[in-house]
Amino acid sequence: MFQRFLKIFGVTCGLAVALSAQDDALKVRTHLVLVPATVTDKKGLLIDGLSAGDFVVTDDGVRQKFQMDTSDTVLAPVSLMVLIQSSGISAPALERIRYVGAMVQPLLIGVRGQAAVISYDDDVRKFQDFTSDSFKIRAAFESISPHYIKEAKLIDAAIAGMEMLATRPENYRRIMLVLGESRDRGSRHKLAEAIEMAQRAGVVVYFITYSAQGQAWTSSAEDAPGVAGGPDYIGGLGELARMGKTNDASAFAKATGGRHLSFLTVNSLEAVLSRAGEEIHSQYLLSFAPQETKNAGAHRITVTVSKFPDAVVRARPAYWPEK
């Protein structure tokens, strides 16, 4: 469906340790850092046709020499991990989400990519391992039913999904798509732990979220089978009390170079999925081999476009050398 697909040059970051002959200081070398970058104007329109000379990439403030791969080079298959919230308050949204399982293959992973599906509420359940079979992906979406409990262990599910992504071949792009609320409910793991894991693994996280309150008010009784009397409107209003908590969706997206989108109806869900797919297959892949450094922790990455100083660039803001 889309003409431009993201290409990949190298493999994930590796770690080499060397002792300086002069001061015996521990130094760390990362063999290759991959930086997928989405470039838009202020109105959100994608900017294509850029060349390597239009970009400036820095690592901890130091300008880097890099390679940019385009649609004329090697195609990188996509490994997509889909997380779907299945707690009771998600019942109206699940009725909409079930309709879009058939969109995953043509819009998001392409003919050479693979997707896996898990659900989360008070537990994390794997519905489908990685597959290229569009029918199996669609069936997994349609099989997820709401569990009428309040918990939604988003962060625990994200970590489980990243562990699955870590098993994928090194030449595959690692992308996580979360369909659920924007905040966690009761995970054992912490947000910072999950974000570091995503940055280490080079996982780009896309969130497509909904308001439980909004879903309740736009759904009929038939949209929530099994719930006596239809959706819980009063319970949905109670969600307003949670608005002051950390927005995990925005934090994940910002920390990985992904995107936080939202939907209310089936049509708007289809639209944001199309938008996410367009971005995934319209990115520039920048890669660089950094110099030796004593910094074994997080390295700050910046990407700018000199040709368009007002352009909005979304790219991973950090990488970590492997432990």
Buried (B, 14 or more C-beta within 10 A) or exposed (E): EBEBBBBBBBBBBEEEEEEEEEEEEEBBBBBBBBBBBBBBEEEEEBBEEBEBEBBEBBBBEEEBEBBBBBEEEEBBBBBBBBBBBBBBBBBBBBBBBBBBBBBBBEBBBBEEBBBBBBBBBBEBBEBBBBBBEBEBBBBBBBEBEBBEBEBBBBBBBBBBBBEBBBEBEEBBBBBBBBBBBBBBBBBEBEBEBBBBBBBBBBBBBBBBBBBBBBBBBBBEEEBBEEBEEBBBEEBBEEBEEEEEEEBBBBBBBBBBBBBBBBBBBBEBBBEBBBBBBBBBBBBBBBBBBBEEBEBBEBBEBBBBBEEBEEBBBBBBBBBBBBE
